[in-house]
Amino acid sequence: MTSSESPNDHPLVAAYERLIRAFNANDLPAMTSHFHPEVTYVIPGQSPVAGRAHGVAEHLAQLKRARELSGGTLRFDPRTMAASGDRLFVFGRITAERNGRRLDADHMVMFRFDDGRIVEGRTIPLDLYEFDEFWRNASGA
């Protein structure tokens, strides 16, 4: 990156901004083109949304499950993004509501891109215990 470039000028940041707009608009089909067919995505923990998805269909099902559990309220608002090479790191705020409870927490996501599409991703809750507890309670478990 040259001194005249903004971090927001990085092509991975631009790609992610399009993706997160679709996610926050609850438009999961619009997200499909942002994922490599062999995408792998990990959500850590022990909750109903935790797991490793392989392929676009599994990852979209993973996101759909989280959307359903939150009644469509799940949002991620990026605050800081850093891109280098084929990697993008995003720090922000995750929010969701379910059964009278609210998740409002610092959160990170990390991606590896291949040819402009996400081939690997990972959710990184800064407080995994809070994250798991919210989703467990959200499912009635």
Helices and strands as residue ranges (DSSP letters): G 7-9, H 11-24, H 28-31, G 32-34, E 35-43, E 51-54, H 56-69, E 75-84, E 87-98, E 101-114, E 117-125, H 128-139
